[in-house]
């Protein structure tokens, strides 16, 4: 946890020389910050992250066994990525180097393109567990990074490209298909009523998770049910304070984003009158 605190402080200090709104300063700041974060992701030790050792073993497995010999629950895109990188350099560090570089580029590019407050976006990257996942959940963060490019196509209304990129992400982590839900929300106005409805849905889903949601997951994705059993070392299907606090934190970030958006909108409207 102390590392996150240090990175947050460093993020804010590094922003001071680049706090004007010029794109060149914004780009320089993001290149500097994500170069630091990227290096940390790329050259982490094998004891950093809960699943890092497993990904090391998977790298050897995917590069030693043939497809006919292989019996795995892992998505084909991730298997092929390991095989391709294994041909380039037969050392599991290469999967972390590739993933770290790609994640840093994808999120840096995304923040540069869409964020008016890059320092806050970087802090959100650190505190909303994206950085944590990058140090452990390689498939998850790689899929999310790919989806940042799908978002470009969605708002540009290039639905075919959007669909192709989302399907590409599902070959890394199948849960990426949930990103298709954004297609139905792209025209939605995110007002107070929307967030109240979203909050109610979240509370209901959380309250009846072990009765309804868990049953749905078990039917559709039985391979993931182990994450929600009491024997799992990762998760539990019982309510946890950490989960509630995490939901509240995401909610606060949504509210902050809406406030910033509204201020910018009214500022632009006033200037145009």
Beta strands, then each sheet from edge to edge (+ up, - down):
end
